[in-house]
Amino acid sequence: MNTEIDWTAYLAHMEQVLGVPMDDRRRAELLVQFSRIAEMAGPLMAFPLDERQEIAGVYKA
């Protein structure tokens, strides 16, 4: 299973969807931050869970 994310494509898509145009400098900095966040989340996402693990509830106001 490929879990690699194309952050450049994601960012371009979100710019269009949200209508938030960015200059190259800001776009480059966001790509750095997305990569850092993904790297930090890696160990958490790789943590094995029991198939019968109860999921967290969903808060509804």
C-alpha positions in Angstrom: 0.0 0.0 0.0 1.4 3.3 -1.1 1.0 5.9 1.7 3.3 8.6 0.2 1.4 11.9 -0.3 2.3 14.2 -3.2 2.3 17.4 -1.1 2.9 19.6 -4.1 -0.3 18.4 -5.8 -2.2 18.5 -2.5 -1.2 22.1 -1.9 -2.1 23.1 -5.5 -5.5 21.5 -5.1 -6.2 23.2 -1.8 -5.2 26.6 -3.2 -7.9 26.1 -5.8 -10.5 24.6 -3.5 -10.1 27.2 -0.8 -9.4 30.1 -3.2 -6.2 31.1 -1.4 -3.5 31.9 -3.9 0.0 31.8 -2.6 3.4 33.0 -3.8 6.3 30.6 -4.4 8.0 31.5 -1.1 4.9 30.7 1.0 4.1 27.5 -1.0 7.7 26.3 -0.5 7.5 26.9 3.3 4.2 25.1 3.5 5.7 22.1 1.7 8.5 22.0 4.3 6.0 22.1 7.1 3.8 19.4 5.6 6.8 17.2 5.2 7.8 17.8 8.9 4.4 17.0 10.2 4.1 13.9 8.1 7.5 12.7 9.4 6.4 13.3 13.0 3.1 11.5 12.5 4.9 8.4 10.9 5.6 6.5 14.1 2.0 7.1 15.4 0.5 6.0 12.2 2.7 2.8 12.2 1.6 1.8 15.7 -0.2 -1.5 15.5 -3.7 -1.7 16.8 -5.7 -4.7 17.7 -8.4 -5.4 15.2 -10.9 -5.4 18.0 -9.7 -2.0 19.3 -12.6 0.2 20.1 -12.6 3.4 18.2 -13.1 6.8 19.9 -16.6 8.3 20.0 -17.6 11.2 17.9 -18.5 14.4 19.8 -21.8 15.9 18.6 -22.9 19.3 20.0 
